[in-house]
Amino acid sequence: MASSAAARWGLIVFVIGILLLLGVFFLSYRMFGFAAGQLVGSETTPVGSLKPISHLIFTSLMKLGFLIVMGYMASLIAGKGLALLKASREEAKK
């Protein structure tokens, strides 16, 4: 009985990790689409209303860093779910 409960928890944790990864990919798609739109739109914007390019680069790099950390954490969560699922399956074989 304990191994089936562990298997269910492993599957739940794995699914949560995968959902977090999908969320990170969605956020990165939106972020890079928005940054590209700003760069394209800057061609027709008056010069006085433009932010410096260093500000755009800095904020994009900060967001990219956060996305990398979130993606890494989500993959760790998914990996822990798989490890729990595998351990419960090996315990059930014994």
HELIX and SHEET records of a PDB file:
HELIX    1   1 ALA A    2  GLY A   41  1                                  40    
HELIX    2   2 VAL A   47  SER A   49  5                                   3    
HELIX    3   3 ILE A   53  LYS A   93  1                                  41    
END                                                                             
